[in-house]
Amino acid sequence: MMALDLDPGRAALGNPRLIAAIVAEMDGGAIPFQRFMELALYHPEHGYYRKRGRIGRQGDFLTSPVIHPMFGWAVAGWCREVWERLGRPSPFTIFEPGAGEGHLARAVLDWAEGRDPAFAAVVRYVAIEPNSPGDDPRVSWQAPPVAPADAGVVVANELFDAFPVRLFEGTPRGPVEVYVRWDGERFVEERGPVATIDDAPAEGRFEVNPAAYPAMTSLCGLVERGAVLVFDYGYPQEELWAPWRTQGTLLCFYRHTAHENPYIHVGEQDLTAHVNLSELLAAIDDAGMQAWGPVSQREFLYSIGLPGLVEAARGDLQEYFTRRRALEQLTDGAGLGRIRVIAGTRDIDGTPPGFEPLP
Ligand SMILES: C[S@@+](CC[C@H](N)C(=O)[O-])C[C@H]1O[C@@H](n2cnc3c(N)ncnc32)[C@H](O)[C@@H]1O
């Protein structure tokens, strides 16, 4: 018998080429957690989002557009309502930042073609996806920055919760930033200097998403007249930074298992943090749009009538049960239904669908 040395080395921690690139950038020192997260998700060659197939049953996590086209049909109906209220402008541009492989785009365009040829004829769909874009030929796939349009809707699903975040820990001296270094065998954390952050939690971990406000501002600038519609996991700031939330909201998803260790499966797992909705709503307001929400995805989808799509399939039992199951998943208060929906409108009369006060 000959026992071999079977230690996989860095491969035990994830993609060894990505780990080598991160360790090289660290150059014996430490980098802010935000940079670690940026490299893990978006390293130009080996980052998690550079590869297709990450989202879906075969991947690591599910998003609403991959559950069933019903979600996209609902978004399409919402966009058509905005188009109607604007007086049916032509062209009407739908921008989708973070479009991934295009599940939402496909459902929206199919709905328009199947339902309202006049609407379909004026829709121009621009997917803004810098990583591994899809290939639907009806869609204009672009990397940022993109040119603004006169009239349209900007719709983003789980965009902001995929932005790299700064990680902090509250201490008696004030919040200190979390840095990451390589100890020769694994990634380990160390504490950086004290930072000044308004209203920061006094204890425990919390995240700051520095790109969220500027990104929301530039999304609001994409349409002269129209709306932005954002679906994301998040809370208003007082809830996000509540004293009892001592571990922050950073989560990792690997093959449909959620856990809290970003230093394993590096480059092979999603990293995500909940969004500060107060900041996004302030950006909408500061951009001169009227801000709406947050409402839960469950409230939003019920309010705009998604259950009607389930009832409409009663004649086909298989489709009926598929839609019923999809509705349950999309509105599950312990899952996707927890996602919050916010919107901004400009030059549109009345409350946008889904944001009316509950009776
Ligand atoms: C969690 S995924 C969501 C994908 C898709 N919206 C869905 O719901 O299935 C986040 C997406 O945002 C993209 N992304 C990250 N930063 C971005 C940016 N600054 N501009 C546009 N897309 C971005 C990523 O490449 C990824 O495709």
The ligand as a Gaussian input file, in Angstrom:
#p B3LYP/6-31G(d) Opt

LIG

0 1
 C      -27.882000      38.174000      -9.206000
 S      -27.582000      38.347000     -10.917000
 C      -29.216000      38.632000     -11.531000
 C      -29.403000      38.308000     -12.997000
 C      -30.818000      38.506000     -13.545000
 N      -31.264000      39.861000     -13.378000
 C      -31.799000      37.569000     -12.879000
 O      -32.635000      38.029000     -12.111000
 O      -31.724000      36.349000     -13.126000
 C      -26.807000      39.932000     -11.026000
 C      -26.410000      40.332000     -12.416000
 O      -25.982000      41.710000     -12.403000
 C      -24.875000      41.836000     -13.276000
 N      -24.145000      43.060000     -12.903000
 C      -23.311000      43.252000     -11.868000
 N      -22.856000      44.525000     -11.849000
 C      -23.442000      45.154000     -12.901000
 C      -23.386000      46.491000     -13.407000
 N      -22.647000      47.425000     -12.830000
 N      -24.128000      46.796000     -14.497000
 C      -24.912000      45.854000     -15.086000
 N      -24.988000      44.573000     -14.654000
 C      -24.268000      44.228000     -13.570000
 C      -24.104000      40.544000     -13.072000
 O      -23.212000      40.267000     -14.130000
 C      -25.262000      39.528000     -13.009000
 O      -25.618000      39.076000     -14.287000

